[in-house]
Amino acid sequence: MGASMELHAVNEHGSAGSKNSVDEVGKTPQIREFELPSADQRDAQALARLGKKPVLKRRFSFVAMLGFTCTVLVTWEVIPIGGTAGFAYSYLFALVGSLSIFTVLGEMASIAPTSGGQYHWTYMLAPASCRKFLSYIMGWLVICGWQALVASSAYLSANLILTLVTMNNPGYSPTQWQSTLLYWALMALAILVNLYSSTILPKLEFFILALHILGFFAFLIPMVYLSPQKATSTEVWTQFNNGGDWPTMALSVFVGLIGSVFANNGTDCAVHMAEETRGADYVIPWCVVATSVLNGLLGLGTLLSMLYVTPDIQAVLGSPTGQLGFPFMQVVLDSVGSYAGATVMISIVIAMFVFAVIAFLATASRIVFAFGRDKGLPFWRTMATVHPKTAIPNYAIYIITGVACFVGIINIGSATAFNIILSIGISSLYSSYTITELLLLWRRVRGDIRKPSEMSGDTWQANELVWGPFHIPGVLGIALNAFAVCYGTIVIIFCFFPTTVNPDAAHMNWACLITAAVIFFAVAYYLMYAKKVYHGPVVEIAPYQIS
């Protein structure tokens, strides 16, 4: 195959031609030859099979994308924020469950490496009678989930900074308006980097990956070595605490599972950056798996270290930083015995959270771009616009940032109301993971997904179900898929539980209400307007015949 190639179009009726794009489903496309460098041929072919033409620049390599996904997860950095009793066992369960979820997600990314991710896969996998409707609802769930994660990451970063100031100045008491101003400042930094530093972002990810790994050791070794007190293995592994007064200890552990789920959530960010990654159908799945394993193990190391150096958990929770929601800062301070040393160590965690805000915004904007490209959003033409020079979806970035900043206003009046809105992050994303993987399980049991070797010489249609280069075949693949669906179902159930049996309004888990509100809005908008324009992923360029 030479230095360029022609993508020969085949429309949904099987007639061959060559085309650039289609604005409406069923409209006859214009004929054009695409000249592509040889390095981009594989990626262009993968997109053509999904009916998409390449409009974003592929800037990310495997290592750069690994840094990007590790930045989003910040697993070892977020572990200290979580709970205590039963956390060791719930984390191990969450680690195995998350690895299964994202491995199966990697299989789907290998089949269809598109920024649309879950909503595009739902359209491909669901029965023809309901695939447009399910795909549309899925798109809104994923967008709202990632919008919540953008706001959550900026909110956590802002409060981490203010709590660090409080630790060094015991007389200082942070206010909600200060938290909001810092929150907006972090969003401003994120949008500036995404808009004007897009070309250096992949290079920056190399540095962030190094900081992520080296920072783990810089954080862990001094804390464990210098800690004057240690908990015993009996205390760490056998003593449980039913702080929520649940009927059984097992139920209490499962309610506390969500902290571990949050620490391992967001690996699908790589999926939504697929159209900017070289060799996406191979790189994205392995990047997802590698991130889950690497971050999961680093998180486990941090968790066990925190538990072993915290013999008196109640004292840590009652400290000034504990009352502000970040007891790990007191643990670090007690361990190293130095405000300067503790500040440096905690600053590493804060830096990673700030980098995560940038990556969250990049991910969320690509989903908005993809869904807008497929006419799933209001003002979809604007949402799908890409800057001609940078190949960045600027308007999608503006929208995500604007919504996040607007939601931040709520935090000035009520932190409880703000947290209610952010509670959709886990519930919506895990709903998208579980539903798409259930559809994949149904298809693979029926044998509806073909092998690439079975397609040789055949004419491909858009969104053909064919396994990609990353695939777990046979009974093992079915078993892993089934376990992932079961784990996702457990997470969905318990992410709606409050932390205590009889919560007040401030401690109630409102995720069920917010998730239902999003679904209700999406259904209403679909019935009133979207069903007239949304017909699933738009076929911009039809697949060509595989030689």
C-alpha positions in Angstrom: 0.0 0.0 0.0 1.5 3.3 -1.0 1.9 6.7 0.6 -1.8 7.6 -0.1 -5.0 5.8 -0.6 -8.5 6.3 -1.8 -11.4 5.5 0.4 -14.0 3.8 -1.8 -17.5 4.5 -0.5 -20.2 2.0 -0.1 -23.5 3.3 1.0 -26.0 1.4 3.1 -27.6 -0.1 0.0 -24.2 -1.6 -1.1 -23.4 0.6 -4.1 -19.8 1.6 -4.4 -18.4 5.1 -5.0 -16.2 7.5 -3.3 -17.4 10.2 -1.0 -16.5 12.9 1.5 -19.5 13.4 3.7 -23.3 13.3 4.0 -25.2 15.9 5.9 -28.4 13.9 6.1 -29.0 10.2 6.4 -29.7 8.7 3.0 -28.5 11.7 1.0 -26.3 11.0 -2.0 -22.7 11.9 -1.0 -20.3 14.0 -3.1 -17.4 12.1 -4.6 -13.9 13.0 -3.5 -10.5 11.3 -3.1 -8.8 11.5 0.3 -5.0 11.8 0.2 -3.6 10.4 3.4 -0.1 9.7 4.5 0.7 6.1 5.0 1.1 6.4 8.8 -2.6 7.4 9.0 -4.0 4.7 6.7 -5.0 2.2 9.5 -6.7 4.9 11.6 -8.5 6.3 8.6 -9.7 2.8 7.7 -11.0 2.3 11.2 -12.9 5.6 11.1 -14.3 4.9 7.7 -15.8 1.6 9.0 -17.7 3.7 11.4 -18.8 6.2 8.7 -16.6 8.9 10.0 -13.9 11.0 8.2 -10.8 12.2 10.1 -11.1 15.8 11.3 -9.1 15.8 14.5 -5.3 15.6 14.5 -3.7 12.4 16.0 -1.2 13.8 18.5 -1.2 11.1 21.1 1.1 8.0 21.2 0.7 5.1 23.6 2.9 6.6 26.3 1.3 10.1 25.9 -2.2 8.5 26.2 -1.1 6.4 29.2 0.0 9.6 30.9 -3.4 11.2 30.0 -5.5 8.4 31.4 -3.3 8.1 34.6 -3.8 11.8 35.1 -7.6 11.4 34.9 -7.7 8.6 37.3 -5.3 10.1 39.9 -6.0 6.8 41.8 -3.2 6.8 44.4 -3.7 10.6 44.9 -7.5 10.2 45.5 -7.2 7.1 47.8 -6.4 9.1 50.9 -9.6 11.0 50.5 -11.7 7.9 51.0 -13.0 6.0 53.9 -11.3 3.6 56.4 -13.0 0.5 57.8 -13.5 -2.3 55.3 -11.7 -0.2 52.6 -9.0 -2.7 52.0 -11.4 -5.4 51.0 -13.8 -3.1 49.1 -10.8 -1.7 47.2 -9.6 -5.1 46.2 -13.1 -5.9 44.9 -13.3 -2.6 43.1 -9.8 -3.1 41.6 -10.8 -6.5 40.1 -14.3 -5.2 39.0 -12.9 -2.1 37.4 -10.3 -4.1 35.5 -13.0 -6.3 34.1 -15.2 -3.3 33.2 -12.5 -1.5 31.4 -11.1 -4.6 29.7 -14.4 -5.2 28.1 -14.7 -1.5 27.3 -11.3 -1.9 25.6 -12.8 -4.6 23.4 -15.5 -2.3 22.3 -13.0 0.5 21.7 -11.1 -1.9 19.4 -14.2 -2.6 17.5 -15.2 1.1 17.1 -12.4 3.6 18.1 -14.5 6.7 18.1 -14.8 9.7 20.4 -18.5 8.9 20.7 -17.7 5.9 22.8 -20.7 4.4 24.6 -23.5 6.0 22.6 -22.0 5.0 19.3 -21.4 1.4 20.6 -25.0 1.3 21.9 -26.3 2.1 18.4 -24.1 -0.7 16.9 -25.0 -3.3 19.5 -28.7 -2.6 20.3 -31.6 -4.2 18.5 -32.7 -2.2 15.4 -36.1 -1.4 16.9 -34.7 0.7 19.8 -31.1 1.5 18.9 -31.7 5.1 18.0 -33.5 5.8 21.3 -31.1 4.0 23.5 -28.1 5.5 21.8 -29.6 9.0 22.3 -30.2 8.5 26.0 -26.7 7.0 26.4 -25.2 10.1 24.8 -26.8 12.4 27.4 -25.8 10.1 30.3 -22.2 10.1 29.3 -22.0 13.9 28.7 -23.7 14.7 32.0 -21.4 12.2 33.8 -18.3 13.7 32.4 -19.6 17.2 33.0 -20.0 16.3 36.6 -16.5 14.9 36.7 -15.1 18.1 35.3 -16.8 20.1 38.0 -15.9 17.6 40.7 -12.2 17.6 39.9 -12.0 21.4 39.9 -14.0 21.5 43.2 -11.7 18.9 44.9 -8.6 20.7 43.7 -9.8 24.1 45.0 -10.7 22.6 48.4 -7.4 20.7 48.6 -5.6 24.0 48.2 -7.7 25.7 50.8 -7.4 22.8 53.3 -3.6 22.9 52.8 -3.7 26.6 53.7 -5.7 25.8 56.8 -3.2 23.1 57.9 -0.4 25.7 57.7 -2.5 28.5 59.3 -4.8 27.0 62.0 -6.6 30.3 62.5 -7.7 30.5 58.9 -11.2 29.3 58.0 -12.0 28.9 54.3 -15.3 30.1 52.9 -17.5 29.0 50.1 -17.0 32.1 48.0 -13.2 31.6 48.2 -13.6 28.0 47.2 -15.7 29.1 44.2 -13.2 31.7 43.1 -10.4 29.2 43.2 -12.7 26.7 41.4 -13.2 29.3 38.6 -9.5 30.0 38.4 -8.7 26.3 37.9 -11.4 26.1 35.1 -9.8 29.2 33.5 -6.4 27.4 33.6 -7.9 24.3 32.1 -9.6 26.1 29.2 -6.4 28.1 28.4 -4.3 24.9 28.2 -6.9 23.1 26.1 -7.4 25.9 23.6 -3.9 27.3 23.3 -1.5 24.5 24.2 -3.2 21.6 22.4 0.0 20.8 20.4 2.1 20.4 23.5 -0.5 18.6 25.6 0.7 15.1 24.5 4.3 16.1 25.3 3.2 17.4 28.7 1.6 14.0 29.4 5.1 12.5 29.4 6.1 14.8 32.3 2.8 14.2 34.1 3.2 10.4 33.8 6.7 10.6 35.3 5.4 12.9 38.1 2.5 10.5 38.7 4.9 7.5 39.2 7.8 9.2 40.9 5.4 11.3 43.1 3.9 8.0 44.4 7.3 7.1 45.9 8.0 10.6 47.0 4.7 10.6 48.9 4.8 7.1 50.2 8.3 6.4 51.4 8.7 9.4 53.8 5.3 8.8 55.2 5.8 5.2 56.0 9.5 5.5 57.0 9.0 8.5 59.3 5.7 7.6 60.9 6.2 7.3 64.6 3.2 5.0 65.1 2.0 2.0 63.1 -1.3 0.1 63.2 -1.1 -3.7 63.4 -2.1 -6.1 60.7 -4.9 -7.3 62.9 -6.3 -3.7 63.0 -5.9 -3.2 59.3 -7.4 -6.5 58.0 -9.8 -7.6 60.7 -11.4 -4.6 62.4 -14.4 -3.1 60.6 -16.4 -0.1 61.5 -20.2 0.2 60.7 -20.2 4.0 60.9 -23.5 4.2 59.0 -25.5 2.0 61.4 -26.4 -0.4 58.6 -28.1 -3.7 59.5 -25.0 -5.8 58.6 -21.3 -5.2 58.3 -21.3 -6.6 54.8 -23.9 -4.0 53.7 -21.8 -1.3 55.3 -18.7 -2.4 53.3 -20.7 -2.4 50.0 -22.0 1.1 50.8 -18.4 2.2 51.3 -17.4 0.6 48.0 -18.2 3.8 46.1 -15.1 5.5 47.4 -13.0 2.8 45.8 -15.0 3.0 42.6 -14.5 6.7 42.4 -10.7 6.2 42.7 -10.7 3.8 39.8 -13.3 5.6 37.6 -12.7 7.5 34.4 -10.5 5.2 32.4 -12.8 5.6 29.4 -11.3 9.0 28.9 -8.9 7.3 26.5 -11.9 6.1 24.4 -13.1 9.6 23.9 -9.7 10.7 22.7 -9.5 7.8 20.2 -9.7 10.1 17.2 -6.6 11.9 18.3 -4.6 8.8 19.1 -2.3 7.0 16.6 -3.2 3.3 16.1 -6.3 3.8 18.2 -7.9 0.4 17.7 -4.9 -1.2 19.3 -3.4 1.6 21.5 -6.7 2.6 23.3 -7.6 -0.9 24.6 -4.1 -1.6 25.9 -3.9 1.9 27.4 -7.1 1.3 29.2 -6.0 -2.0 30.6 -2.5 -0.7 31.5 -3.9 2.3 33.3 -6.3 0.2 35.3 -3.5 -2.2 36.4 -0.9 0.6 37.1 -3.2 3.0 38.9 -5.0 0.1 40.7 -1.7 -1.2 42.2 -0.4 2.3 43.1 -3.7 3.0 44.7 -3.6 -0.2 46.7 -0.1 0.6 47.9 -1.3 4.1 49.0 -4.4 2.7 50.7 -2.5 0.1 52.7 0.2 2.5 53.7 -2.4 5.1 54.9 -4.1 2.4 57.0 -0.9 1.2 58.6 0.3 4.6 59.6 -3.1 5.6 61.0 -3.6 3.8 64.3 -6.2 6.3 65.6 -8.7 7.0 62.8 -11.1 9.0 64.9 -8.5 11.5 65.9 -7.5 12.0 62.3 -11.2 12.5 61.3 -11.6 15.1 64.1 -8.6 17.1 63.1 -9.0 20.5 61.3 -8.2 19.0 57.9 -10.4 15.9 58.6 -13.4 18.1 59.4 -12.8 19.8 56.0 -13.0 16.4 54.3 -9.3 15.6 53.8 -8.1 13.7 56.8 -5.1 12.3 54.9 -3.3 15.7 55.3 -3.3 15.2 59.1 -2.0 11.7 58.6 0.9 13.0 56.4 1.7 15.7 58.9 1.7 13.3 61.9 3.9 10.9 59.9 6.7 13.3 58.8 6.4 15.7 61.8 7.2 18.7 59.6 4.8 21.3 58.1 7.3 22.0 55.3 7.7 18.4 54.4 4.0 17.6 54.6 3.3 20.6 52.4 5.6 19.5 49.7 4.2 16.0 49.8 0.6 17.2 49.7 1.5 19.6 46.9 2.3 16.7 44.7 -1.2 15.4 45.1 -2.7 18.8 44.4 -0.6 19.2 41.3 -1.9 15.9 39.9 -5.5 17.0 40.6 -4.9 20.3 38.7 -3.5 18.3 35.7 -6.6 16.1 36.0 -8.9 19.1 35.6 -7.2 19.8 32.2 -7.6 16.2 31.1 -11.2 16.0 32.3 -12.1 19.1 30.2 -10.4 17.7 27.1 -12.3 14.4 27.4 -15.7 15.9 28.1 -15.3 18.3 25.1 -14.6 15.4 22.7 -17.9 13.7 23.8 -19.8 16.9 23.2 -18.1 17.3 19.8 -18.9 13.7 18.8 -22.6 13.9 19.9 -23.0 17.2 18.2 -21.5 15.8 15.0 -24.2 13.2 15.1 -27.0 15.8 15.7 -27.7 14.7 19.3 -27.4 18.1 20.9 -29.2 21.4 20.6 -27.1 23.7 18.3 -25.3 20.6 17.0 -23.7 22.4 14.1 -21.9 24.7 16.5 -20.9 21.8 18.9 -19.4 19.9 16.0 -17.3 22.8 14.8 -13.5 22.2 14.8 -10.9 25.0 14.6 -9.4 24.9 11.1 -5.8 25.4 12.4 -5.6 23.5 15.7 -8.2 20.9 14.9 -9.6 21.4 18.4 -13.4 21.5 19.1 -13.3 25.0 20.6 -17.0 25.4 21.0 -17.4 22.1 22.8 -14.7 23.3 25.2 -16.5 26.6 25.7 -19.7 24.8 26.5 -18.3 22.4 29.1 -16.3 25.2 30.8 -19.3 27.5 30.8 -21.6 24.9 32.3 -19.0 24.0 35.0 -18.5 27.7 35.9 -22.3 28.3 36.1 -22.8 25.3 38.3 -20.0 26.7 40.5 -22.2 29.6 41.4 -24.4 27.2 43.3 -21.5 26.4 45.6 -21.5 30.0 47.0 -25.0 29.6 48.3 -25.0 25.9 49.2 -22.3 23.3 49.1 -24.9 20.6 49.6 -26.8 21.7 46.5 -23.6 21.8 44.6 -22.7 18.2 45.7 -26.2 17.0 44.7 -25.5 18.1 41.1 -22.1 16.4 41.1 -23.5 13.1 42.4 -24.4 12.0 38.9 -20.8 11.4 38.0 -20.5 7.7 39.0 -24.2 6.7 38.5 -24.4 7.9 34.9 -21.0 6.7 33.7 -21.5 3.2 35.3 -24.9 3.0 33.8 -23.4 3.7 30.4 -20.6 1.1 31.0 -23.0 -1.6 32.2 -25.7 -1.1 29.5 -23.2 -1.2 26.6 -21.4 -4.2 28.0 -24.7 -6.0 28.5 -25.5 -5.4 24.9 -22.0 -6.7 23.9 -22.6 -9.8 26.0 -25.9 -10.4 24.2 -24.2 -10.0 20.8 -21.2 -12.2 21.6 -23.4 -15.0 23.0 -25.5 -14.9 19.8 -22.3 -14.9 17.7 -23.3 -11.7 15.9 -19.8 -10.2 15.9 -17.6 -11.5 13.1 -13.8 -12.0 12.9 -11.8 -9.8 10.6 -10.7 -12.9 8.6 -14.4 -13.5 7.8 -14.7 -10.1 6.2 -11.8 -10.5 3.7 -13.1 -9.6 0.2 -16.5 -8.6 1.6 -18.0 -5.1 1.2 -18.2 -3.4 4.6 -21.1 -1.3 5.7 -20.9 1.5 8.2 -20.8 0.3 11.8 -20.3 -3.4 10.9 -19.9 -5.6 14.0 -16.3 -7.0 13.6 -13.9 -7.8 16.3 -10.9 -5.5 16.5 -7.2 -6.5 17.2 -7.9 -6.4 21.0 -10.3 -9.3 21.8 -10.7 -11.9 24.5 -12.2 -14.9 22.6 -14.3 -17.8 23.6 -15.7 -18.8 27.0 -13.1 -16.6 28.8 -14.4 -13.5 27.1 -18.0 -14.3 27.8 -17.2 -15.0 31.5 -15.3 -11.7 31.8 -18.1 -9.8 30.1 -20.7 -11.4 32.4 -18.7 -10.6 35.5 -18.2 -7.0 34.3 -22.0 -6.6 33.9 -22.6 -8.0 37.4 -20.0 -5.7 39.0 -21.4 -2.7 37.1 -24.9 -3.6 38.4 -23.7 -3.7 42.0 -22.0 -0.3 41.6 -25.1 1.2 40.1 -27.2 -0.1 43.0 -24.9 1.1 45.8 -24.0 4.5 44.2 -27.6 5.5 45.1 -27.2 4.6 48.8 -26.7 7.3 51.4 -23.7 6.9 53.8 -26.0 6.4 56.8 -29.3 4.7 57.5 -31.2 7.8 58.4 -29.6 10.7 56.6 -30.7 14.3 56.8 -31.0 16.5 53.6 -27.4 17.5 53.7 -26.1 13.9 53.8 -28.7 12.3 51.6 -27.5 10.8 48.3 -29.4 12.6 45.6 -27.7 10.7 42.7 -30.9 8.8 41.9 -32.9 12.0 41.6 -30.4 13.8 39.4 -29.9 10.7 37.2 -33.6 10.3 36.8 -33.9 14.1 35.9 -31.3 13.7 33.2 -33.0 10.7 31.7 -36.4 12.4 31.9 -35.0 15.5 30.1 -33.3 13.4 27.4 -36.5 11.4 26.8 -38.6 14.5 26.6 -36.2 16.3 24.3 -36.0 13.3 22.1 -39.7 12.9 21.8 -40.3 16.6 21.1 -37.5 17.4 18.8 -34.4 15.1 18.6 -36.1 12.1 17.0 -36.7 14.2 13.9 -33.0 14.9 13.4 -31.1 12.2 15.4 -30.9 9.0 13.4 -27.9 7.5 15.2 -24.2 8.1 14.2 -24.2 10.1 10.9 -22.5 8.3 8.0 -20.1 11.0 6.7 -18.0 8.6 4.6 -19.0 5.1 3.8 -16.6 2.1 4.2 -14.5 0.9 1.3 -13.9 -2.7 0.2 -11.2 -4.5 2.2 -8.4 -5.8 -0.1 
